[in-house]
């Protein structure tokens, strides 16, 4: 299975794609800095790269948590990243009414995991004509997730990706079943979300906790399992990140991890 995301082909026969950036837009300057530095690392390794940042994080543990600049200001930042750095851009949409405006800027609209069954949202995202990345809900098996992907296709958009980000298991923990990657890859190019997969929802009290130390292990395993794209939230100062501080990957450790992941992906695709 293949899909087009901006200038890139994702899927069978295409190189591993990187989707990376801060969890949430923190400022124009921060987004441009991170995008430029991640792009330089990806380019040095021959990895196609898509910049990711959320203009609004609607699903936060606390009502007091930072959500981002919002639709209008956030899309303006992403448009600048796109024009100044020449990068495809991806962000989340949470409501059907956001999709038309988002589609004017984004190369890929992302559907958050908890919203992956929302038909109106999926259809509105599909109708923008841009690629749609649907995150699998923590409550869905990989076979049942196909119906969410089918909604995008039946709305007239073949450029859809399926993202695995862990499955709810007990309380405040996620488990990763790598057999799901093979199941999902039968009906869509598969993205593995390495940083959200180590979340421990609610374990930080008013914030989501995480186990950052397991990101390399899970990333390597996913690449060895044959994923099409790797999704990572990256920050130059993780402890000061405005969102997901416990599980964003440090920028200064990105190159080493990507080098190994790229090599594994190439070995599997031979």
Secondary structure, 3 states (H helix, E strand, C coil): CEEEECCEEEECCCCCEEEEECCECCCHHHHHHHHHHHHHHHHHCCCEEEEECECCCCCCCCCCCCCCCCHHHHHHHHHHHHHHHCCEEEEEECCHHHHHHHHCCCCEEEECHHHCCCHHHHHHHHCCCCEEEEECCCCCCCCCCHHHHHHHHHCCCCCEEEEECCEECCCCCEECCCHHHHHHHCCCEEEEECCHHHEECCCCCCCCEECHHHHHHHHHHHHHCCCCEEEEEEECCHHHCCCCCCCCEEHHHHHHHHHHHHHHHHHHHC
